Amino acid sequence: MLTLICRHFVARASAYYALIAITLLTLVPTLSLIPPGEHLTQITAKDFITVHSRNTPTTYYEGRQGPTGFEYELMHRFADYLGVSLNLNARHHPESVLPAVRESGDLGAAALPLLPNPSGIYYTRPIIQMQPLVVYRRGLNGISEPSDLVGLELGTLSKAGTSEALRDLQHRHPTLSWKESHELEVAELLARVENGTLDAAVIFEHQFRLNRLFFPNVERGFILGDPLSMAWAVPSGRGLGLLEAANRFLQDLQESGTLDRLVSRYFGHDDYLEYVGTRTFLDHLDARLPRYTDLFQQSARETGFDWKLLAAVGYQESHWDPDAVSPTGVRGLMMLTNPTASEMGVSDRTDPAQSIDGGARYLRSIKDRLPESITGDDRLFMAMAAYNVGLGHLYDARKIAEMRGGDPDSWVDVRAALPLLQQREWHSQTRHGYARGGEPVIYVRNIRRYYEMIEYVERSRQQFFQLEQTPVNDDPLLLFELVPPLN
C-alpha cells in the first residue's frame, strides 16, 4: 500500500515531465551574455546555498533531534550533492518565497506549486504531485461536490496553489466565494475549521494526512480539480547551471528509490492508521502509552533499543494492556510466557515495569544470540520474529531458506520461508517441526508499522506544539481576505 502511495505522488509526476521541458524551453530567454554556470559557480565559491522555505510539517521544522521535514531532507541532501553548506531561511509564508528567490536567494523549496507563466524564476522538474482537497467540519452534511461549497465559510491559503483551484471552480460556479490568507499555515487553517470559524477549507491531500491526527472534527471531503506539481524555484537570468544540477539531483533521487522512501516516511502513514484502526490506535496512544513511556525509555537505555520500537512491540502484544492474557497462558503488557518470565527474573507478569523490562531484555538476549553473520535491520527483524515464534523455529526457517537457494542471513528470504513451517513437506525436514510460521511474518510487519506510526505522531506533536505556542490574533478572520463571487 505504501508503494502505491509513493507512486501516486512520484510516478504520476513523470507524465508532466515532457510538458514541463517544452514549457521551460519557451520560458528561458537567450542567455548568450550569461555564462551557463554563473549562479552555480557563485554558490560553490561562497561555499553555501541559501534556501527560502516555510516552517511547516511538510517542509521544515525543529524536531526533537534537530531540523527535519520532507523538503528539509531534500534540500539538505542537495547541499551535500553540491558540496556546500545549507543556509536556510524558513521565515516565509507562501507569498513571500518567490520574491525572495528573485531578489536574493539561490533556491525556493516551500511546497511550491508549479504554476504557468512564472516571472523571474525557473521551476525544476516536479518532485511530487499535490492534489487539492476539500475538508469540512464534522457535522456538516452533504459536502460531496463543488456546488455544496456555495454559501459556506470557506478558506484557503493564497499563492499556495489551492486558491488557483478555487478560481478555476468559480468560473463554473460564479456565486462561489471564499477567504484566503497569506499569513496562516495549513495547521492554523485546519484549527479554524475545527473550532467553527470556517465551515470548510481547501488544502492539499498530503497535508491533510499529515495533520488530521490533531483535528478529529475535520472530515475529508472530495478532491478538487487536477493535481499540481510541487517543484523548486531558482532565479532566472543567472545561468542554467543550478537548475540543471537540481534536476539531475531530483532525477537521481527518484531513480534510486530514495524519493519514494522519503514520501513514504512523511506522507504514507495515513494508511498505517487505516490498517490498525484509526480511532483505536489514537485512543490507546493518548490514553495508555503515556502511562508507560518512561518505562519504555528506561528499558531502551538499558538494552540499546529505540524506545518507540519497544512500545510498538508492546502494542502488538497487548495494546498496552498490563492485564492482557492469551488462551495459551502468556500474559502482561509484553505477553511473557512463564518460562521466559522465570528466565528474565520477572516475578509478576502483570506488573508493567517488570513486564517491559523483562520483554526488552528478552528481545536483547535473542538478538545477541543470533549468528554474527546476520547484521543491520535483518538482525533486528529476525530477533522480533523469534520473540514471537521462538528461536528454534527461526533457525528452522533459516535452514529452509538455504535449502531453497536463499540467503539465511536475509530477512526477506527467511520471511518467505517462515510460512513453510506450516507445511509437512518442509517442517518434517527441520529440527523443531511444525510452527504457525505465517504469524511471525505478520507480527514483524505490524511492529514496523506501529513503530513508524509512533515515530510519526511524536514528530508531528512536536510541530503541533510549536503551533499552539504561537500567538493567535483575537479576530479569527482578520488574517483573511475575501474573494468575492463573480456576480
PyMOL commands that set and color helices and strands:
alter all, ss='L'
color gray80, all
select helices_A, chain A and resi 2-9+11-27+38-46+70-82+94-103+146-149+162-172+186-194+205-214+241-255+258-267+270-276+278-287+289-303+307-318+338-343+352-369+376-389+391-403+411-422+424-427+438-469
alter helices_A, ss='H'
color red, helices_A
select strands_A, chain A and resi 48-52+61-63+66-68+85-89+107-113+121-123+129-130+132-137+154-157+178-181+200-204+218-223+228-235+481-483
alter strands_A, ss='S'
color yellow, strands_A
deselect
rebuild
show_as cartoon
